[in-house]
């Protein structure tokens, strides 16, 4: 009886670990979410004339006055894929 309980605990623990790692991998692969002001926000499809693999940068003023910095990669079909997104303060320079 003790052996079957231990086996069941191991199976449950393994299932939880696998579930957590699978969920994390899915989140990582999906990439950043476009924000209002992003080139691909709202499901917009943007085509670029640049060759595939080219990095396209975009900057805009986001929510609460923060500057949003984005990087897109041109895909083989010419569409843009959002790969990087970060925010920072928007300073006014003299």
KOLNU-331575 format. One record per residue (C-alpha): residue number from 1; residue in three letters; chain; z, x, y. Coordinates in steps of 0.1 Angstrom, whole numbers. Example, Ala and Ser with C-alpha at 12.3 -4.5 7.8 and 13.67 -1.06 7.14 Angstrom:
BEGIN
   selum   doza   kolmi      pz      px      py
       1    ALA       A      78     123     -45
       2    SER       A      71     137     -11
***
This chain:
BEGIN
   selum   doza   kolmi      pz      px      py
       1    UNK       A       0       0       0
       2    UNK       A       9      28      24
       3    UNK       A     -25      45      17
       4    UNK       A     -45      15      26
       5    UNK       A     -26      10      58
       6    UNK       A     -32      46      68
       7    UNK       A     -69      42      60
       8    UNK       A     -72      11      80
       9    UNK       A     -55      28     110
      10    UNK       A     -80      57     108
      11    UNK       A    -110      33     107
      12    UNK       A     -97      14     137
      13    UNK       A     -91      46     157
      14    UNK       A    -125      59     148
      15    UNK       A    -141      27     159
      16    UNK       A    -123      27     192
      17    UNK       A    -134      63     199
      18    UNK       A    -170      57     189
      19    UNK       A    -170      25     211
      20    UNK       A    -157      44     241
      21    UNK       A    -181      73     238
      22    UNK       A    -211      50     233
      23    UNK       A    -201      29     264
      24    UNK       A    -197      61     285
      25    UNK       A    -231      74     274
      26    UNK       A    -248      41     284
      27    UNK       A    -232      42     318
      28    UNK       A    -243      79     323
      29    UNK       A    -279      72     313
      30    UNK       A    -284      43     336
      31    UNK       A    -279      64     367
      32    UNK       A    -267      54     402
      33    UNK       A    -271      18     414
      34    UNK       A    -294      12     444
      35    UNK       A    -276       1     475
      36    UNK       A    -290     -20     504
      37    UNK       A    -312       5     522
      38    UNK       A    -322      23     490
      39    UNK       A    -360      26     484
      40    UNK       A    -356       7     451
      41    UNK       A    -329     -18     461
      42    UNK       A    -334     -54     448
      43    UNK       A    -359     -43     421
      44    UNK       A    -385     -31     445
      45    UNK       A    -412      -9     429
      46    UNK       A    -422      20     451
      47    UNK       A    -452      41     442
      48    UNK       A    -456      77     454
      49    UNK       A    -487      98     460
      50    UNK       A    -468     129     449
      51    UNK       A    -472     145     415
      52    UNK       A    -447     136     387
      53    UNK       A    -415     155     388
      54    UNK       A    -414     158     426
      55    UNK       A    -380     151     442
      56    UNK       A    -381     126     471
      57    UNK       A    -350     125     494
      58    UNK       A    -338      94     513
      59    UNK       A    -310      91     538
      60    UNK       A    -297      59     554
      61    UNK       A    -266      45     571
      62    UNK       A    -246      25     545
      63    UNK       A    -216       2     546
      64    UNK       A    -188      10     570
      65    UNK       A    -209      37     588
      66    UNK       A    -211      61     560
      67    UNK       A    -243      82     555
      68    UNK       A    -259      77     521
      69    UNK       A    -279     106     506
      70    UNK       A    -302      98     477
      71    UNK       A    -327     117     455
      72    UNK       A    -355     102     435
      73    UNK       A    -378     117     409
      74    UNK       A    -414     107     408
      75    UNK       A    -422      94     373
      76    UNK       A    -456      99     355
      77    UNK       A    -467      64     366
      78    UNK       A    -460      72     402
      79    UNK       A    -428      51     405
      80    UNK       A    -395      64     418
      81    UNK       A    -364      68     397
      82    UNK       A    -330      71     415
      83    UNK       A    -312     101     401
      84    UNK       A    -286     111     426
      85    UNK       A    -265      92     452
      86    UNK       A    -236     103     474
      87    UNK       A    -220      92     506
      88    UNK       A    -205     112     535
      89    UNK       A    -193     107     571
      90    UNK       A    -220     101     597
      91    UNK       A    -212     126     625
      92    UNK       A    -229     124     659
      93    UNK       A    -240     158     670
      94    UNK       A    -245     167     707
***
